[in-house]
Amino acid sequence: MEKNTKIYIAGHRGMVGSAVCRSLEKKGYTNLIGRTSKELDLKNQQAVLDFLQKEKPVAIIDAAARVGGILANNDFPYQFLMENMQIQNNLIDSALKAGIEKFVFLGSSCIYPKFAPQPLKEEYLLTDSLEPTNEWYAIAKITGVKLCQAIRKQFNKDYVSLMPTNLYGHYDNFDLQTSHVLPAMIRKFHEAKENNHADVVLWGSGTPMREFLFVDDMAEAVVYALENELPEYLYNVGSGKDITIRELAETIQNVIGHQGQIIWDTEKPDGTPRKLMDVSKMKSIGWQYSTELNEGIEKTYDWYLENIGSFKEVKM
């Protein structure tokens, strides 16, 4: 792919999209385009088609989505299902109609069944029921994967889906009502440290196991998919390592320097017992992660401290 190739990054201001932009710019790409939600409403089918037919990007990266943790998924199921389907369906269908040959669709490990064997292989998709607390988001993302697969099969276009594990890093969402577990913990431990090392209450038992990937590593995987024609339609992207939520909490507590107690509220849900990705397919074609968890948390906390005055609470 030429360095002046026009690439449209949907969701370029989000955590993943902005990381992809940084990664592409670092590699010398000079013709990146993005639009804010005010400039282009991705839920508006005609607006998306008009935009792509006018701009004619060579490649599209779909990093746009309504995202959130267990609480947000539970409280706003309709928005998580409908808005994510609108965004991705408009982008995928309009890309096909506009003749765009390269499309990278980003999803989530939550597309796999709740009790699928571990580690999660790509072929486990649609083999059993989903985790109820985030099935709305998962169903939307599964639809996106299948749309890209169908286009690949029927029209022979290079549309590929990358399913990241739990991502974290710069420009993460630190709102306690809508954030994922790792950024929520960073904020909780930081605020408790500032409050004379007050105790920190965390949801669940701490026993579920989770895998995490620094968002800059995810961006590198996206660039790899852009620069290469991947032979299959679906790839897991992660570290291939997991830890318990309790271990995660203790790691974050140590990085932040919080000295209070951790109290586990076992009345709150744990979610899926374990979600570890089998990343052997990505590794076999030449890509693997590089940032270890402790280093990634340190980088994320540094960014949090630098930007702490600019955060806005997310309204659903």
ABEGO torsion letter per residue (X at the ends): XBAABBBBBBGAABAAAAAAAAAAAAAGBABBBBBBAAABBAABAAAAAAAAAAAGBABBBBABBBBEBAAAAAABAAAAAAAAAAAAAAAAAAAAAAGBABBBBBBBAAABBAABBOBBBAAABGABBBBAAAAAAAAAAAAAAAAAAAAAAAAGBBBBBBBBBBBBEBGBBABAAABBAAAAAAAAAAAAAABGGBBBBBBEAGABBBBBBBAAAAAAAAAAAAABBBABABBBBBAGBBBBAAAAAAAAAAAAGBABBBBBBAABBAEBABBBBBAAAAAAAGBBBABBAAAAAAAAAAAAAAAAAABBBBBX
